[in-house]
Structure formats: structure tokens, C-alpha cells
Amino acid sequence: ALIAALAPPTAKDTLLYHLALPKAWIAAGRAVEVPYNIAGYYPLGVEMHAVWAMLLGAPLGVRVAEAAAGATLFLFAPILTVVVYAWARERGASRGWSAAAALMVAWIPTVYDVAASEYVDLAMTAYTAMAIRAFGRWWVTFDARHLVWIVAGVAGALAIKLSAAFLILPLALLGLLRVLGVGAPPSSARPSPAAAAGSIVSALAAGCALAAPWYVRNWIRTGSPLFPFYLHLWPAQAAGWDLERSQLYDTWFSLYGNTVTPVDYVLAPLRLAITAQPDQPAYFDGVLGIAVVAALPLLAWGLWARRLDVELRLGLLLSSCLFVFWLFSSQQLRYLLPAVPALAVSTAVVGSALDGRRSRTLRWLGLAAAALALPVILAWFLTLDPLRAVLGGETREEYLRRRLDYYTYYELIDRELPLDAKVWLIDMRRDTYHLNRPHFSDFIFEDYTLTRYVRDASTVEDIRARVRADGITHLLVRHDVLLDYRRSPIVDDRRSRKENLAKMALMTAFFSEGTRLIKGDQKFWLIELPRRPT
């Protein structure tokens, strides 16, 4: 994963914002609003690490800057592994079982993918584990020192994703139950209810306050701290985003997992272990492996036999809450990773509680189950083939041409188009990291503006007038999607086939009449639009 992280970036979200936004901020000298990149309104705590890494590497060139960013974001993978190992040792697991717990997490293929791709989900997982572990310690001891780690965990998680609120809610509820005397220690060790309530509420509030600047920024810029989500509850606005697209975004998130019926929900753990696939929303867009699910019977026995202390039972309860929240939100596998560390640590503790022979047998069986995922990781690594690019046997440009089928178009744009050219990227993944010319592109729904322009137009000139008003001089289009009647966003199911064909003909005319095809193939076109009439 480290080798892959050191290679030139090619992962979709990395090119969309994890590194694209730090690059734009460095160029501007401050954290500017990047027009139409709605990801710029996410909390971006981890991306700030990339900013500093790229600044430190920039004097030595682009490759060093992006490799520094990749290495920095990769570091959350070994940090998470160490956290799991140390937590298991703290709870009494043997060294062998603690190592097995760490490997159970590290050998999840999606963990490798996140670490190799400069994504932020392992940081989210580490901060969540920190908060869960500290909450368990506070529950048992009421020691105020553990509140500091709750603050750090909550703040770190909220500074990465708004979905960290799903952690805060059960923490607050369980904290209230603790204050009311559930699981109370001897009276001599228990503070007054008011003091206990004040301490846990203050810790959660402090964590929220530390992450609040990201949300206050959104409130000032758009009118909602929750932007770009929940516009139906809290109206807001920004260039390139509105209520319709916010609702489309919610629908798009709900497509992951394809869990519809009660049976689907019951079988979700089994489906995660067996059917999960990368880059397929219906199959969770990732690979978990069987080790985590295979550990569930052992955990069930451990709970029944009371082999887990109250801290780990709380950890499993919080992980279960995260799993339930995940089931009813966006079922992307990497979003589930924060629920895994407590499960792995609990497995290690239960396994260590068995007698020597059974414990060793189960440990090796668990490691074997986890190791079944290693061929998947190896296959992904070999498909990426980053080693030559990292060691200098392949240039940055050669690697990117091999990994990104549109990269030669970006090279042509940066090399030959005028400095004042503005390129409209249509269905091009909104990769703005590798493009150094002014550009326009919709966020996520990358043909949204084109679709609206075509549907509202009667003639080609109607479309061109709006495009000229946007200052656009060139188009980079993925035409194999746009011109395919079965997949084209221009096709409106509410219209007749005749009307849809007429709109597709209008779009085709916009691409071809009076324009110049600079470069094209079976997938992409780079088009120069006619100049404004004088």
C-alpha cells in the first residue's frame, strides 16, 4: 500500500478532491472556494495534512510533493494497526491474538485500497476507535483523563466526515445512562450525577467545538453548516448545487448495497463477506473478506460466556450502532470500517481466554481466513503496477497514460490550448488534479448542466449562447455514454422516443456543427467551439 501511495495519484476521489483541493489551495495561497467542486464544502481535516506535505515536497518537484502527500495519508494505516494491537494488549489479549486482531484489520482488501489511494477512511476509523476505547475507560473509572481522548476522537472524526455524528449520538445516550447509574461502580468511586453528566457532555461538546470551524465555514459561505447535504431541511446555495442535486446525491448514496427487503438486511453480514465487489455500488463498492464475519460466532460465545469485560461489551455495542446506521445510510464498505476495530479487539480477547490448544487452533484458523484476502490485495496491486513509477523505471507521464485513459487529452490541453482557454469536462470523472487549464465541470452528476441546456434548447444556437456566457471555449466529452440511447442522460423517460431522439440529435449537432475536432477516439472527443460572432 505504501508503494501504491507513493505513485502518481489515480484514484477517483483523490483526483476529485483529496489532492485536487490541496493543490488549488496551495496555488491560491489560501483555502479558497473552488467553484463547482462541492467536495470543498466537506470537512477536510485529513486533506490539511496533504497540504503541508505537498508544501514541504513542492521545492523538489511535483512528484516529490504528491509522493509526500501519499505517504502522509498512508500513515493512518500503520497507526490504525498499532491502535488495534495496543488496545487488544491493554484488554488482556495475548501477543499472538493481538497481532491476529491487527492483521484481521490490515488484511481487509478495502483497507489496503484506502491506504493505497490517499483516501481518508482509515483516519476516520482510527479516531473512532480512539473515542470508543476512551469511552469504555471512562465508563469504568470516571477518570477525567480519558475524556481528553474522547474529545480528540470525536473532533478528529467530525473533522473528516459529517457521518461521525452517528458515533456521537450513541455516545451521548450511553453517557446519559451511565450518569443515571447503569453499571454503577461502588459509591466511593462514583462522582455525583451532575458532575458525571457535566464531564461527558463537556467532552462531547468540546469535540464538536474543535471540529466546528469546518461547519461554521459552510454556514457562512452557503447558509447551512450541513451543506451540501439535507438542503430539504436546511436550505442553502452555492454555485453548481441546489435542492434537486442534493436530493439526487442522497438517492445516489442509497444505491450502494442494494439492500431493500428485510431479508436483505438480515443477510447483510453474509453478503458483505461473500458478494462484496469493488467499483460496483450494488455490491458495497469494496471487499471485506470472510475473517470479520467468521469471528461473529466466537464473539457471540464470548458474550454468552461473559468472557468480555464491560469496556469491550460497550465497544461491541457502539460498533453495532455504527453498523445499523451504516445499513440505513450509504452502504459503501469503506464507510463501515470504523465498526471493525472493536470487533477485532474483542475477538482477540475472547480467543485469548480459551485454553492453550484451542486458542492456538482458533488463532491460526482466524489468520488463515484473513489471509484468504491477500490474493485479492496482490491482484489489485499487480493491476496498478506502481513499482516502476515509484523507483523511477517509468516516468510520471507514462504511468498516468497507462492508468488514465483520458490523460493524453489532458496533456494536449495543457500543451497546446491557449492560456485563456476554458474547457468543459463532460462525464470525465471531474479529475481536476491533473488539468492545468481553466475548466468547468459539474460535481458527481457530470452531465447535469449539459442535460439541462439541451432539454431547454430549441436550436444549437440556444445551447451555444449559454455556453459562451459561461466563457467556455472547448469541450472534453465522453461521447460513448452521451450518444448511447440506452445510457444517455439526455433521454427522458417522460418523453416519447421521437422527442428523445430529437434532443439527442440537437446535442450531436452542438458537438459537430461549426466545431473543430482536435482529437478523438471511440470514447472521448476534444472539441474546439466556434468563436463568438463579431
C-alpha positions as CSV (number, residue, x, y, z in Angstrom):
1,A,0.0,0.0,0.0
2,L,2.9,2.4,0.7
3,I,4.3,1.8,-2.7
4,A,1.0,2.4,-4.3
5,A,0.5,5.6,-2.3
6,L,3.9,6.9,-3.4
7,A,2.9,6.5,-7.1
8,P,1.3,9.4,-9.1
9,P,-2.4,9.6,-7.9
10,T,-5.1,8.0,-10.0
11,A,-7.9,7.1,-7.5
12,K,-11.2,8.9,-8.4
13,D,-11.9,10.7,-5.1
14,T,-8.2,11.7,-4.8
15,L,-8.3,13.4,-8.2
16,L,-11.7,14.9,-7.4
17,Y,-10.8,16.5,-4.1
18,H,-8.4,14.7,-1.7
19,L,-5.4,16.1,-3.6
20,A,-7.1,18.4,-6.1
21,L,-8.3,20.8,-3.4
22,P,-4.9,21.0,-1.6
23,K,-3.3,21.7,-5.0
24,A,-5.8,24.5,-5.6
25,W,-5.3,26.0,-2.1
26,I,-1.5,26.0,-2.5
27,A,-1.8,27.7,-5.9
28,A,-4.1,30.4,-4.4
29,G,-2.1,30.7,-1.2
30,R,-5.2,30.1,1.0
31,A,-8.2,27.8,1.4
32,V,-10.3,29.3,-1.4
33,E,-13.7,28.1,-2.6
34,V,-13.1,26.1,-5.7
35,P,-16.1,26.8,-8.0
36,Y,-18.3,23.8,-8.6
37,N,-16.2,21.4,-6.6
38,I,-18.8,20.7,-3.9
39,A,-16.4,18.4,-2.1
40,G,-14.7,21.6,-1.0
41,Y,-17.6,22.0,1.5
42,Y,-16.9,18.7,3.2
43,P,-14.9,18.8,6.5
44,L,-11.4,18.4,5.2
45,G,-9.2,17.8,8.3
46,V,-7.2,15.0,6.7
47,E,-6.7,16.9,3.5
48,M,-4.9,19.6,5.5
49,H,-2.2,17.0,6.2
50,A,-1.8,16.7,2.4
51,V,-1.5,20.5,2.1
52,W,1.5,20.6,4.5
53,A,3.1,17.5,2.9
54,M,2.7,19.0,-0.6
55,L,4.2,22.3,0.6
56,L,7.2,20.6,2.0
57,G,7.7,18.5,-1.1
58,A,7.0,21.2,-3.7
59,P,10.5,22.7,-3.8
60,L,11.7,19.3,-5.1
61,G,9.1,19.0,-7.8
62,V,5.6,17.7,-8.4
63,R,6.5,14.1,-8.0
64,V,8.0,14.6,-4.6
65,A,5.1,16.8,-3.5
66,E,2.4,14.2,-4.4
67,A,4.5,11.3,-3.0
68,A,4.8,13.2,0.3
69,A,1.1,13.6,0.4
70,G,0.5,10.0,-0.4
71,A,3.0,8.8,2.2
72,T,1.4,11.2,4.8
73,L,-2.1,9.9,4.3
74,F,-0.9,6.3,4.1
75,L,0.5,6.7,7.7
76,F,-3.0,6.3,9.1
77,A,-2.9,2.6,8.1
78,P,0.0,1.7,10.4
79,I,-1.3,4.0,13.1
80,L,-4.7,2.1,12.9
81,T,-2.9,-1.2,13.1
82,V,-0.9,-0.2,16.1
83,V,-4.0,1.1,17.8
84,V,-5.8,-2.2,17.4
85,Y,-2.8,-4.2,18.6
86,A,-2.2,-1.9,21.7
87,W,-5.9,-1.9,22.5
88,A,-6.1,-5.7,22.4
89,R,-3.0,-6.0,24.7
90,E,-4.5,-3.5,27.1
91,R,-7.6,-5.6,27.4
92,G,-5.6,-8.7,28.2
93,A,-5.2,-10.4,24.9
94,S,-2.0,-12.4,24.3
95,R,0.6,-11.1,21.9
96,G,-0.3,-13.7,19.3
97,W,-4.0,-12.8,19.4
98,S,-3.3,-9.1,19.5
99,A,-1.2,-9.5,16.3
100,A,-4.0,-11.5,14.8
101,A,-6.5,-8.7,15.6
102,A,-4.3,-6.2,13.9
103,L,-3.9,-8.4,10.9
104,M,-7.6,-9.0,10.7
105,V,-8.0,-5.3,10.1
106,A,-4.9,-4.7,8.0
107,W,-5.6,-7.6,5.6
108,I,-9.1,-6.4,4.7
109,P,-8.7,-5.6,0.9
110,T,-10.6,-2.3,1.2
111,V,-8.2,-1.2,4.0
112,Y,-5.4,-1.8,1.5
113,D,-7.3,0.1,-1.2
114,V,-8.0,3.1,1.1
115,A,-4.3,3.2,2.2
116,A,-3.1,3.0,-1.3
117,S,-5.4,5.6,-2.7
118,E,-4.9,8.6,-0.4
119,Y,-8.4,8.2,1.0
120,V,-9.4,9.4,4.5
121,D,-11.4,6.4,5.8
122,L,-8.6,4.9,7.9
123,A,-8.1,8.2,9.7
124,M,-11.8,8.2,10.4
125,T,-11.5,4.6,11.7
126,A,-8.6,5.4,13.9
127,Y,-10.3,8.4,15.5
128,T,-13.5,6.4,16.1
129,A,-11.5,3.6,17.7
130,M,-9.8,6.2,20.0
131,A,-13.2,7.6,21.1
132,I,-14.8,4.2,21.7
133,R,-11.8,2.9,23.7
134,A,-11.7,6.1,25.8
135,F,-15.4,6.0,26.4
136,G,-15.1,2.5,27.8
137,R,-12.3,3.5,30.1
138,W,-14.3,6.5,31.3
139,W,-17.4,4.3,31.9
140,V,-15.5,2.0,34.2
141,T,-13.2,4.5,36.0
142,F,-14.8,8.0,35.7
143,D,-11.2,9.2,35.2
144,A,-11.2,12.6,33.6
145,R,-8.0,11.8,31.7
146,H,-10.0,9.6,29.4
147,L,-12.3,12.5,28.5
148,V,-9.3,14.1,26.6
149,W,-9.2,11.1,24.3
150,I,-12.9,11.2,23.8
151,V,-12.6,14.9,22.8
152,A,-9.7,14.1,20.4
153,G,-11.6,11.1,18.8
154,V,-14.8,13.0,18.3
155,A,-13.1,16.1,17.0
156,G,-10.9,14.1,14.6
157,A,-13.8,12.1,13.2
158,L,-16.1,15.1,12.8
159,A,-13.3,17.0,11.0
160,I,-13.3,14.2,8.4
161,K,-16.9,13.3,7.8
162,L,-20.3,14.6,8.9
163,S,-21.3,10.9,9.4
164,A,-19.3,11.0,12.6
165,A,-22.5,12.3,14.2
166,F,-23.6,8.6,14.1
167,L,-20.9,8.0,16.7
168,I,-21.8,11.0,18.9
169,L,-25.4,10.0,19.2
170,P,-24.9,6.6,20.9
171,L,-22.0,8.0,23.0
172,A,-24.3,10.7,24.3
173,L,-27.1,8.2,25.1
174,L,-24.8,5.8,26.8
175,G,-23.2,8.6,28.7
176,L,-26.7,9.6,30.0
177,L,-27.4,6.0,31.1
178,R,-24.1,5.9,32.9
179,V,-25.0,9.1,34.7
180,L,-28.3,7.6,35.8
181,G,-26.4,4.7,37.4
182,V,-26.4,1.9,34.8
183,G,-23.4,-0.2,35.5
184,A,-22.5,1.9,38.6
185,P,-19.2,1.2,40.5
186,P,-19.1,1.3,44.3
187,S,-20.4,4.6,45.6
188,S,-16.9,5.7,46.7
189,A,-15.7,5.7,43.1
190,R,-18.8,7.3,41.6
191,P,-19.0,11.1,41.2
192,S,-22.3,12.9,41.6
193,P,-24.7,12.6,38.7
194,A,-24.3,16.3,38.0
195,A,-20.5,16.1,37.8
196,A,-20.6,12.9,35.6
197,A,-23.2,14.5,33.3
198,G,-21.2,17.7,33.0
199,S,-18.0,15.8,32.3
200,I,-19.3,13.7,29.4
201,V,-21.4,16.4,27.9
202,S,-18.4,18.8,28.1
203,A,-16.2,16.2,26.4
204,L,-18.6,15.7,23.5
205,A,-19.3,19.4,23.2
206,A,-15.5,20.1,23.2
207,G,-15.0,17.6,20.4
208,C,-17.8,19.2,18.4
209,A,-16.4,22.6,19.0
210,L,-12.9,21.6,17.8
211,A,-14.4,20.4,14.5
212,A,-16.9,23.3,14.3
213,P,-14.8,25.6,12.1
214,W,-15.4,23.4,9.1
215,Y,-19.2,23.6,9.6
216,V,-19.2,27.3,10.5
217,R,-17.3,28.0,7.3
218,N,-20.0,26.3,5.4
219,W,-22.7,28.2,7.3
220,I,-21.0,31.5,6.3
221,R,-20.4,30.5,2.7
222,T,-23.7,28.7,1.9
223,G,-26.2,29.4,4.6
224,S,-26.1,25.8,6.1
225,P,-23.5,24.1,8.3
226,L,-24.6,20.8,6.8
227,F,-24.1,21.8,3.2
228,P,-24.1,20.0,0.7
229,F,-26.5,17.6,2.5
230,Y,-30.0,18.0,3.8
231,L,-31.0,21.0,1.7
232,H,-34.6,20.0,2.1
233,L,-34.2,20.5,5.9
234,W,-31.8,23.5,5.9
235,P,-31.9,25.5,2.6
236,A,-28.6,26.7,1.3
237,Q,-27.0,27.6,-2.0
238,A,-23.6,27.5,-3.8
239,A,-22.5,27.6,-7.4
240,G,-23.3,24.2,-9.0
241,W,-25.5,22.9,-6.2
242,D,-29.2,23.2,-5.4
243,L,-32.0,21.2,-3.8
244,E,-32.5,19.0,-6.8
245,R,-28.9,17.9,-6.9
246,S,-28.8,17.4,-3.2
247,Q,-31.7,15.1,-3.4
248,L,-30.1,13.3,-6.4
249,Y,-27.0,12.9,-4.2
250,D,-29.0,11.3,-1.4
251,T,-30.5,8.9,-4.0
252,W,-27.1,8.1,-5.4
253,F,-25.8,7.3,-2.0
254,S,-28.7,5.0,-1.3
255,L,-27.9,2.9,-4.4
256,Y,-24.9,1.3,-2.6
257,G,-25.6,-2.2,-1.2
258,N,-29.0,-2.6,-2.9
259,T,-30.5,-3.6,0.5
260,V,-34.2,-3.4,0.1
261,T,-36.2,-6.2,1.8
262,P,-36.0,-7.3,5.5
263,V,-34.2,-10.5,4.3
264,D,-31.5,-8.3,2.7
265,Y,-30.9,-6.5,6.0
266,V,-30.7,-9.8,7.9
267,L,-28.3,-11.3,5.4
268,A,-26.2,-8.1,5.1
269,P,-23.2,-9.5,7.1
270,L,-23.1,-12.7,4.9
271,R,-23.4,-10.6,1.7
272,L,-20.6,-8.4,2.9
273,A,-18.3,-11.4,3.3
274,I,-19.2,-13.2,0.1
275,T,-20.6,-10.9,-2.6
276,A,-18.9,-7.6,-2.0
277,Q,-17.0,-6.2,-5.1
278,P,-15.0,-3.1,-5.8
279,D,-16.5,-0.4,-8.1
280,Q,-19.9,-2.0,-8.0
281,P,-22.4,0.1,-5.9
282,A,-24.9,-2.8,-5.7
283,Y,-22.1,-4.9,-4.1
284,F,-20.9,-2.4,-1.5
285,D,-18.0,-1.0,-3.6
286,G,-15.3,-2.9,-1.7
287,V,-14.1,-6.2,-0.4
288,L,-14.3,-7.2,3.3
289,G,-13.2,-10.8,3.3
290,I,-14.6,-13.6,5.5
291,A,-12.5,-13.2,8.6
292,V,-14.6,-10.5,10.3
293,V,-17.9,-12.3,9.7
294,A,-16.3,-15.7,10.6
295,A,-15.4,-14.1,14.0
296,L,-19.0,-13.4,14.9
297,P,-19.8,-16.9,16.3
298,L,-16.8,-16.7,18.6
299,L,-17.9,-13.2,19.7
300,A,-21.4,-14.5,20.4
301,W,-20.0,-17.3,22.5
302,G,-17.7,-14.8,24.3
303,L,-20.7,-12.6,25.2
304,W,-22.8,-15.5,26.3
305,A,-19.9,-16.9,28.5
306,R,-19.1,-13.4,29.8
307,R,-15.5,-13.6,28.5
308,L,-15.6,-9.9,27.6
309,D,-15.4,-7.1,30.2
310,V,-17.7,-4.1,30.2
311,E,-15.4,-2.0,28.2
312,L,-15.4,-4.3,25.2
313,R,-19.1,-5.0,25.6
314,L,-19.6,-1.3,25.2
315,G,-17.2,-1.3,22.2
316,L,-19.3,-4.0,20.5
317,L,-22.5,-2.1,21.3
318,L,-21.1,1.0,19.7
319,S,-19.8,-0.9,16.7
320,S,-23.3,-2.5,16.4
321,C,-24.8,1.0,16.4
322,L,-22.4,2.1,13.7
323,F,-23.3,-1.0,11.6
324,V,-27.1,-0.2,12.0
325,F,-26.5,3.4,11.0
326,W,-24.5,2.2,8.0
327,L,-27.3,-0.2,7.0
328,F,-29.7,2.7,6.8
329,S,-27.4,5.2,5.1
330,S,-24.9,4.7,2.3
331,Q,-23.6,1.1,2.2
332,Q,-20.2,1.8,0.9
333,L,-17.9,-0.7,2.5
334,R,-15.2,1.8,3.5
335,Y,-17.8,3.7,5.5
336,L,-18.2,0.6,7.6
337,L,-14.5,0.3,8.6
338,P,-15.0,2.4,11.9
339,A,-17.1,-0.5,13.2
340,V,-14.3,-3.1,12.7
341,P,-11.5,-2.3,15.3
342,A,-13.7,-3.0,18.4
343,L,-14.8,-6.3,16.8
344,A,-11.2,-7.3,16.1
345,V,-10.1,-6.5,19.6
346,S,-13.0,-8.3,21.2
347,T,-12.2,-11.4,19.1
348,A,-8.6,-11.3,20.3
349,V,-9.7,-11.1,24.0
350,V,-12.2,-14.0,23.6
351,G,-9.6,-16.1,21.8
352,S,-7.0,-15.5,24.5
353,A,-9.5,-16.6,27.2
354,L,-9.6,-20.2,25.8
355,D,-7.2,-22.8,26.8
356,G,-3.8,-23.0,25.0
357,R,-4.5,-25.6,22.3
358,R,-8.0,-24.4,21.3
359,S,-6.8,-20.8,21.4
360,R,-3.8,-21.5,19.1
361,T,-6.0,-23.5,16.7
362,L,-8.7,-20.8,16.5
363,R,-6.0,-18.1,16.1
364,W,-4.4,-19.9,13.1
365,L,-7.9,-20.5,11.6
366,G,-8.6,-16.8,12.0
367,L,-5.4,-15.8,10.4
368,A,-6.0,-18.3,7.6
369,A,-9.4,-16.7,7.0
370,A,-7.9,-13.3,6.9
371,A,-5.1,-14.4,4.7
372,L,-7.6,-15.5,2.0
373,A,-8.0,-11.8,1.2
374,L,-4.2,-11.5,0.4
375,P,-4.6,-12.7,-3.2
376,V,-7.2,-10.0,-3.8
377,I,-4.8,-7.4,-2.4
378,L,-2.0,-8.8,-4.5
379,A,-4.2,-8.8,-7.7
380,W,-5.1,-5.2,-7.1
381,F,-1.5,-4.2,-6.6
382,L,-0.3,-6.0,-9.7
383,T,-3.1,-4.4,-11.7
384,L,-2.0,-1.0,-10.5
385,D,1.7,-1.9,-11.1
386,P,3.1,1.2,-9.3
387,L,6.6,-0.1,-8.5
388,R,8.3,1.1,-11.7
389,A,6.9,4.5,-11.4
390,V,8.0,4.8,-7.7
391,L,11.5,3.6,-8.4
392,G,12.0,5.7,-11.5
393,G,11.8,3.0,-14.1
394,E,8.6,4.6,-15.6
395,T,8.1,8.3,-15.9
396,R,5.1,10.0,-14.3
397,E,3.6,10.7,-17.7
398,E,4.0,7.1,-18.8
399,Y,2.3,5.8,-15.6
400,L,-0.6,8.2,-15.9
401,R,-1.1,7.4,-19.6
402,R,-1.3,3.7,-18.6
403,R,-3.7,4.3,-15.7
404,L,-5.9,7.1,-17.0
405,D,-7.3,6.6,-20.5
406,Y,-8.0,10.3,-20.9
407,Y,-4.6,11.5,-19.7
408,T,-3.3,12.1,-23.3
409,Y,-6.1,14.6,-23.7
410,Y,-5.1,16.4,-20.6
411,E,-1.5,16.6,-21.9
412,L,-2.8,18.0,-25.2
413,I,-4.9,20.6,-23.4
414,D,-2.0,21.7,-21.2
415,R,0.5,21.8,-24.0
416,E,-1.4,23.3,-27.0
417,L,-4.5,25.1,-25.9
418,P,-4.3,28.9,-25.3
419,L,-3.7,30.0,-21.7
420,D,-7.1,31.7,-21.7
421,A,-9.0,28.6,-22.9
422,K,-11.7,27.2,-20.7
423,V,-12.5,23.5,-21.0
424,W,-15.9,22.0,-20.2
425,L,-15.4,18.4,-18.8
426,I,-18.4,16.3,-19.5
427,D,-18.6,12.8,-17.9
428,M,-14.8,12.9,-17.3
429,R,-14.7,12.0,-13.6
430,R,-14.1,15.6,-12.8
431,D,-10.4,14.9,-12.5
432,T,-9.1,18.4,-12.0
433,Y,-5.8,17.4,-10.3
434,H,-4.0,16.6,-13.5
435,L,-5.5,19.5,-15.5
436,N,-3.8,22.9,-15.5
437,R,-6.1,25.0,-17.7
438,P,-9.3,26.8,-16.6
439,H,-12.1,24.4,-16.6
440,F,-15.8,23.8,-15.7
441,S,-17.3,20.5,-14.6
442,D,-20.4,19.5,-12.6
443,F,-19.9,17.7,-9.4
444,I,-20.8,13.9,-9.4
445,F,-23.6,14.4,-11.9
446,E,-21.1,15.4,-14.6
447,D,-23.6,15.9,-17.4
448,Y,-26.2,17.8,-15.3
449,T,-25.6,21.2,-16.9
450,L,-25.4,19.8,-20.5
451,T,-28.6,17.9,-19.9
452,R,-30.4,21.0,-18.8
453,Y,-29.1,23.1,-21.6
454,V,-30.1,20.5,-24.3
455,R,-33.6,19.9,-22.8
456,D,-34.3,23.7,-22.6
457,A,-33.0,24.5,-26.1
458,S,-34.8,24.6,-29.4
459,T,-31.7,25.2,-31.6
460,V,-28.0,24.6,-31.4
461,E,-27.5,28.4,-31.1
462,D,-29.6,28.3,-27.9
463,I,-27.0,26.0,-26.3
464,R,-24.0,27.9,-27.7
465,A,-25.3,31.2,-26.3
466,R,-25.4,29.7,-22.8
467,V,-22.0,28.1,-23.2
468,R,-20.5,31.3,-24.4
469,A,-22.0,33.1,-21.4
470,D,-20.1,30.6,-19.2
471,G,-16.8,31.5,-21.0
472,I,-16.3,28.0,-22.3
473,T,-14.1,27.6,-25.4
474,H,-13.5,23.9,-25.6
475,L,-15.3,20.6,-24.7
476,L,-13.7,17.4,-23.5
477,V,-16.5,14.8,-23.8
478,R,-17.0,11.2,-23.1
479,H,-19.3,10.6,-26.1
480,D,-19.8,6.9,-25.8
481,V,-22.1,7.5,-22.9
482,L,-23.8,10.6,-24.2
483,L,-24.6,9.2,-27.6
484,D,-25.9,5.8,-26.5
485,Y,-29.7,6.0,-26.3
486,R,-29.7,3.3,-23.5
487,R,-27.4,5.2,-21.2
488,S,-27.6,8.9,-22.3
489,P,-28.8,11.3,-19.6
490,I,-30.5,13.3,-22.4
491,V,-33.1,10.6,-22.7
492,D,-36.1,11.5,-20.5
493,D,-38.5,8.6,-19.7
494,R,-41.3,11.1,-19.6
495,R,-40.9,12.0,-23.3
496,S,-41.6,9.9,-26.3
497,R,-38.8,8.1,-28.2
498,K,-39.2,10.6,-31.1
499,E,-38.8,13.6,-28.7
500,N,-35.7,12.0,-27.1
501,L,-34.1,11.2,-30.5
502,A,-34.7,14.9,-31.5
503,K,-32.9,16.1,-28.3
504,M,-30.0,13.7,-28.9
505,A,-29.8,15.0,-32.5
506,L,-29.6,18.5,-31.1
507,M,-26.8,17.6,-28.7
508,T,-24.9,15.9,-31.6
509,A,-25.3,19.0,-33.7
510,F,-23.9,21.1,-30.8
511,F,-20.8,18.9,-30.8
512,S,-20.3,18.8,-34.6
513,E,-21.8,21.8,-36.4
514,G,-19.2,24.6,-36.8
515,T,-16.8,23.0,-34.3
516,R,-13.3,21.6,-34.8
517,L,-12.4,18.1,-33.5
518,I,-8.9,18.5,-32.1
519,K,-8.6,14.9,-31.0
520,G,-11.0,12.0,-30.8
521,D,-11.3,8.2,-30.4
522,Q,-14.1,5.7,-29.6
523,K,-14.5,7.1,-26.1
524,F,-13.5,10.8,-25.9
525,W,-13.6,13.9,-28.1
526,L,-11.7,17.2,-27.5
527,I,-13.7,19.8,-29.4
528,E,-13.0,23.5,-30.1
529,L,-16.2,25.5,-30.1
530,P,-16.8,28.2,-32.8
531,R,-15.7,31.7,-31.8
532,R,-18.2,34.2,-30.7
533,P,-19.7,36.1,-33.7
534,T,-18.2,39.5,-34.2
